[in-house]
Amino acid sequence: MAFVEPTTLSARGITLVPLALEHEEGLRAAAADGALWNIRVTSVPEPQDTRKYIEDALAMREAGNRFAFCVVDDGSGRILGSSSYHDILPAVKRLEIGYTWYAKSVQRSHVNTTAKLLLMGHAFETLGCNVVGWRTDNFNFASQAAIERLGAHKDGVLRGHALRRDGTIRDTVMYSLRAGEWPEVKAQLVHSLNKPR
């Protein structure tokens, strides 16, 4: 049995469903909303690479080290983007949340906070994780700010850690949240979501 089993998570008008090939067209449209693949420091697929992006995610699911979700708007059925559990380490009950991106039209809305609340809740409360982590490019300042708004702690920077899609080498900023910190972080995120926008 895999550490992360297929599941569907829903709240506040969005649903996270296991990513599948049937999501190709909707995922391509979400990426096109803002031409997100042009952002140097993200992993958003170019339109012609959307199917491969999904196939790669499914292969990583089969290998047990990534579980990708498609983020769907409940009202319209529109695909808004994707997020994943990755670097899954069952022996130490640790995983990371990443490969996250959303259509430009829903960025800086309740979507990311809601999706992360669902993913963290499932990780800590259902899977029994001790730690949830995040990582991002040292030049992806928007991602760093979003992770910090979630209540994650900056652990440090891994220098010369990974290749970007353009072949340059990036430094990676690492973040984490421990299980004991989750109740307070959860309360703060719920409070933030409940505030009038």
N, C-alpha and C positions, 0 to 999 in steps of 0.2 A: 504494500500500500504506500502511495506517495505521501510525503509530508503535507503537500498542498493538493487537496482533491478539488475537482471541479465544483464551483459554487457560484451562486448569483447573489449579489449584494445590492440592496436598494435603500434609498432615503432621499427625501427632499426633491423628488422629481427626476432623479437620475438612477440608472441601473447599470451595474458592472456585470457583464456576462463574459464567460470565457471566450477569448478571441478565436475566430474560426474563419475559414476561407470565404464563407458567405458574407463577411464584413468588408470584403475588398473594395467594392464600389463606394460604400459609405465612408470608409477610412480615407480613400483617395480624395473624396470631396472635402473631408475635414481638413486634410493637409493643404488642399488648394485654397481654403479660406485663410488667406494671409500668406500664401506661397511659403509655407513654413520650412520647406526643405532648403530654402536659400539661407537660413540662419546657420552660420558656420558651426556653432557650438551645440547643436542638437542632433538627435538621431532620427528625425522625421524623414520618412521615405520620400524620394522623388516619385511622381505619379506612376511612371513606368516600373518602379521597383516595389510597389505596394504589395503585390502578391508574394514576392520573395521575402519581404519584411514579415508577412504573416507566416509563410512557410518556415522561415528561420525561427520565429517565436515558437511555433509548434514543435520543431525539432528540439529546441531547448527545453520545452515542457516535457517531451518524451525522455530527455536525458536527466530530468529532475532538477535543473538549475534555474529555470525561469517559468513563471506562469503569467501569461499576458491576459489582460482584460480589455474588452471594448467598452467604452463609456457611452451610454445611450440616453437621450432625452426621452422621458416617459411619455410626454404629451404628443410629440411629433414622430417619435421613432427614429429621429435623426441621430447619426453617429457623431459624437462630439470629439472623440479622440481615443487615446489608449493609455493605460498604465499597467505596470507589471510588478509582481514579486520577482526578485532575481537574487543570484548568489545565495541560494537557499542552502543552509547548513543545519540539517536536522539534528545532528549530534550535539550541537550547542544551542539549538533552538533559536537560530538567528536567521534573518533574511533582510533583504533590502527592498525598498520601493523605488522604482525608477522606470526608465524608458517611457517617461510621462510626457505627453504633449496633447494640446487641445486646439481646436479651431480658434483662430484669432478672435472671432466674434464672441466666444464664451470665456476668453481669458480675463482674469481679474473679476470673475463673477463667483458665485457660490460653488461652481462645479468642482474646481480643484480641491477646495477645503472639504467639501462633502465626500468626494472620492477618497481623499486621504483619511478622513474620519472612518469611512467604511473599511478601508484596507488595514489601517492600524487596529481598529476594533477587532476585526477578524483575526489579525496576526496575534494580538495579545490575549484576547478573550476566548477564541476558539482553538487556535493552533498552539497556544501556550508559549509563545515566543518570550525569550528573555530580553532580546534586543531587536529593534528594527533600525535599519540604517538607510542612509541616502548617500549618493555621491553625485558630483556635478563638475563640469569644466570650470577651471579657475576664472575663466572670462565670461561665464554664464551668470552674470550678476542678478538677473531676474530670477533664475532658478534658486540661487543662494538665498535671496530675500524670501522667496516663497517657502523654502524649507525652514528657514528661521521663523517665519510666521506660524509654522505648524508647532513650534515649541521644541524642535530638535536642537541638540547641542553640537557645536562644531568641534570635531575631534582633532582635526589637523589637515595638512595638505600632503599628498603623495606626489612628489616631484618626478617629472618624466615618466608618468604612469601609463598613459594610453595614447593610441593614435586617434586623431580626428579623421573625419571622412576626407579632408583635403590632404592628408598625409603628414600634417604637422603633429608634433608630440605635445600633449597637454599635461598640465599638472591637474590633479584631481582633489577637490575639496570634499572631505568626508564628514558626515554627520551621523548622530545616533540618538536613540531614545530607549531608555531601559524600562522594563515592565513596571517598576516601582514608581516611575514618573508619569506613567500613562493616565491614571485617574485624574490628576490635576490638569494635564494637557487636554484630555478629553473634555473636561468641564469647561476649559477656556475656549476650545474650538466650538462647542455647542453654544456657548454664550455669544461668541463672535457671529455665528450663523443666525442666531435669533435676533440680533440687533437690526433695527431698520437700516436699509441701505439708501 
